[in-house]
Amino acid sequence: MGDLQCAARVFVARHGEADYESELLSDAGGSLSLLGREQALGLADALAGQRIAHVYTSSMSRAVQTGEIIAARLGVGVTVRHDLREFGVGSHAGQPADPDPFRPVFDDWIDGRLDTPVPGGESGSEVVARVCGVLEEAADRYRGEAVLVISHGGAICTAIPNLARNLERRFPLSRPLANCGVVELAADADGWIVRSWAGEQLPM
């Protein structure tokens, strides 16, 4: 990230509720449900006073749809970034989602063992690197402004605790991020802080 003279504000949101092509695990994008579309419109209205300059979104369809609905409401542009996608299901593709096969891996990531990979997939370190790379790009490009980033629950809860200096890695375990839930970040020359998580103000 460049030497930011003015803090950039980055709002990171999970996509709206989605319907999926199958109940089995896959990397398919899903499509927003009616509720998901209403959630996206609600998020746009909630952010209307923040003067969002641009929207970045994951390349997965449920995120793209969320970002496009919000951007249209706010009258701003959209940039799609593949690096904001959810972590891949790896060798679990085609398997049931219950019980959660990712729990042991995610527990390792939350405890700081980021080199643990999803079987047949990527490691926590790789998830953090790609998501944080886009956040830094957005902050550098929109220094002194606000930008919205649409991503996914697992990616957000893995990356942000490893980015912000005022957030413990295990914080997301007790505060799940709902669909269209928002984390407000601020970035300046000293690094990143979380201002709020799903409406909860955090000490800085």
N, C-alpha and C positions, 0 to 999 in steps of 0.2 A: 504494500500500500504506500502511496506517495506521502509526502510531508503535508498533512492536511492542516491548513491554516485555520479553517473553520470546520467545526464538527459537522459530520454528515449523520443524518438520522435514517436508519434503515428499519422498516417494519417488515418482519418476517412472519408470514401467515401460512398455516396449513390450508390446503385446498378444501372446497366444500364437499359435503356428503356425496358419495358416488354410488352408482350401480355398476356391478362388474359382470363380465361375460360368463364367468364361472365361479363357483364357490371354491374351486381348487386354486392353489397358489400359482401365480404367473406374474410376468412383468407387463401384462397388458395394462393399458392406461385407464380403463373404466370411463364412465361418462356421468356427468353430474345428474343427480336426481332432481326432482322439483324442489325438494327442500334444499339441496345443495345450491341451486340457482338463487333461491331466496336468501340463503346465507351469504352468498357472494354480494348480492345487492345490499344486504344489511351491512356488510363490512365496508363496502364503498361509501355508504352513507355515514358510517361511524368515522371514516377517515377523511371525510369531505373538508373538515377544518384544518387538516394537517398539510395542505398544499403539496400533495404528492406530485413529483415531477415526472415520474416514469414508473412502469411496472415491469419487473423481471419475473419470468415464470419457468418452471420445469417444463421439459418437453413432453411429459406424460399428459394424456388428453384431459384428465380430470383437473389438472393444474392449469393447463392452457385455457380451458373453458372458464375456470374461476378468474384467471387473470384478465381475459378478454372482457368478461362481464364488468369487472371492476374498472378497467381502463376506459371502457366506453362510457360508463357512468361518470367518471372523473374527467373525461376529455383529455386523456394522455396516451402516449404510445406504449407499445408492448415489445419486449425483447425476450425471445425464448432461448434458454440455456439448458443444454442436455445435462450439464453438471449439477443441476438442482434436483435431478430425479431422485426417487426413493432408492434405497439400496436394493440390489437385485436379489431375487429369491434363490439363485444358484441351483444346486442340485435338488432343492425342495420343489422345483416346478412340477406341477401336476399332483401334488400331495395335498391333503386336507390342511386347513389353517388352524384347526383345533385338535389337539393341544398345540400351542404356539411353538413351532420348531426353532424360532429365532431367539427364544428367551435366554438360553445359555450364552449365546454369542453376544447379545445385547447387554447382559449382565457383565460380561468381560469388558465391553466397551465403556460402560458406565463406571466401572472400577479402574479405568485407565489402561486396560490391556488392549490397546487399539490394534495390535498386530494380529489378533485373532480374526480369521476370515469366516464369512458365511461359507459353509461347504460348497465348493464349486463357484464361489462368488468373490466379492471384494472384502478387504479388511476395513476395520473402523478407521484406520489411518487414511485409507484411500477416500472414504466417504468424507471425512473431515477436510482433507486437502481440496477436493473438488468443490464442495459447497462453500467453504470459506474463501476459495479463490474468486467465486462469483460475488460474494458479499464485499470483498475488498475492491473488486472492479467497480461495483455499483457505488460504493462509498467514495472512491477516488474520482469517478466521473461526475458525481453529483454532490461534491463537497459544498457544504453550506446549505444543502437542500434536503428534501426527504424523498425516499424511494420505497416502493413496496416490492417485496420478493415473495412469490408463491412457491412453496415447496411441500414437503411431506413430513409426517410425524416422526418417523424413524430417523430421517436425515437431519431434521431440525434438532431433535433431542440428542443426537450424537454430536453434531458439529458445534452448536452454540456454546455448550458448557466447556468445550475445548478451545473456544475463541475468546470469550469474555472473561475478564480478570476478576469479576465480582460474582461469579456463579460457580457453585460446586458441581462436579460431574454428576452426582446423584440427585441433584435438584429435580429433574424431570420425573423421577419415579413417583414422587408424591403429588405432582401437579401435571396430570396428563393434558396434552394440548388438543382441545376439541376441534372439530372441523371449523375452519375460518377463525380459529383462535390465533392471537397475535402476540409476538414477542417484539418489543421495541428496543432496538440497539442504537448506541451512539458510538461513532468512531472519530478519533482525532489523532494527533501526532503521538499521543501516549498509548494508543491501542483502543480496545473495545470494552464497553460496559453494557450490561442489560439494564435498561431503565424500568421496564415492566415485563411481566410474564403473564399472559392471559388476564390482564387487568390488575394484577398484583404488583404494586410498586416495590422496587427492590432498593436496598441501601447501596449507595455508590461510593 
